[in-house]
Amino acid sequence: MNQTALIWLVLAAALVAANLPFVNNRWLAVLPRAKPKTLWLRLLELVLLYFAVGALGLALEQRVGQIYPQGWEFYATTASLFLTLAFPGFVYRYLYKRRGG
């Protein structure tokens, strides 16, 4: 796989992972919950999935070559991007008005 395809793979994984806490009521999309998740649990799950996607990106970077050291600016930017990617799921869960219900 070339480097461009790996970048698109990480971006697609980030898009799916960022919206995952808002589109289902399972914990990390695997474990069922008796009660619906609260906003705080969804945000905690979002942070865990951010680190999971980061680990995927790190593993793919290691596969391509040497890992480049990152500063705090990189993590602030990627966290902001991850929150931006989560916005459609947040809107669907909390701001979208459903009719008849």
C-alpha positions in Angstrom: 0.0 0.0 0.0 1.4 3.4 -0.9 1.6 6.3 1.5 -1.4 8.2 0.1 -3.6 5.2 0.6 -2.4 4.8 4.2 -3.3 8.5 4.9 -6.8 8.0 3.5 -7.1 4.9 5.6 -6.3 6.7 8.8 -8.7 9.6 7.9 -11.5 7.1 7.2 -10.9 5.3 10.4 -10.9 8.6 12.3 -14.2 9.6 10.6 -15.9 6.3 11.6 -14.4 6.3 15.1 -15.3 9.9 15.8 -19.0 9.2 15.1 -19.2 5.8 16.6 -20.0 6.9 20.2 -23.0 8.9 19.0 -24.7 6.4 16.6 -25.0 3.5 19.0 -25.6 2.7 22.6 -23.0 0.0 23.0 -19.8 0.6 24.9 -17.0 0.9 22.3 -19.5 -0.6 19.8 -19.0 -4.0 21.3 -20.4 -4.4 24.8 -24.2 -3.9 25.3 -25.5 -1.5 28.0 -28.7 -1.8 29.9 -29.2 2.0 30.1 -28.5 4.5 27.4 -25.1 6.2 27.5 -24.8 9.7 29.0 -23.0 12.5 27.3 -20.0 12.0 29.6 -19.7 8.3 28.7 -19.8 9.2 25.0 -17.1 11.8 25.5 -14.9 9.3 27.4 -15.5 6.8 24.6 -14.5 9.5 22.1 -11.2 10.1 23.9 -10.5 6.3 23.9 -11.2 6.1 20.2 -9.0 9.1 19.5 -6.1 7.2 21.1 -7.0 4.0 19.2 -6.9 5.8 15.9 -3.6 7.5 17.0 -2.2 4.0 17.7 -3.3 2.9 14.2 -1.6 5.9 12.6 1.5 5.2 14.6 1.6 1.6 13.6 1.1 2.5 9.9 3.8 5.2 10.2 6.2 2.6 11.7 5.4 0.2 8.8 6.3 2.8 6.2 9.5 3.9 7.9 10.9 5.8 10.9 8.5 7.4 13.3 8.8 11.2 13.3 8.7 12.8 16.8 5.7 15.0 17.4 5.2 18.0 19.7 2.1 19.2 21.5 1.0 21.1 18.5 0.5 17.9 16.5 -1.7 16.4 19.2 -3.7 19.6 19.6 -4.3 19.7 15.9 -5.3 16.1 15.6 -7.6 16.3 18.6 -9.3 19.3 17.0 -9.7 17.5 13.8 -11.1 14.4 15.6 -13.7 16.6 17.4 -14.6 18.3 14.0 -15.1 14.8 12.5 -17.4 13.9 15.4 -19.7 16.9 14.8 -22.2 15.0 12.4 -22.7 12.3 15.0 -23.2 14.8 17.8 -25.8 16.7 15.7 -27.6 13.5 14.9 -27.7 12.4 18.5 -28.5 15.7 20.3 -29.6 18.4 18.0 -31.6 16.6 15.3 -35.4 16.8 15.9 -37.1 13.5 15.2 -40.8 13.6 14.2 -43.4 11.5 15.9 -41.3 10.6 18.9 
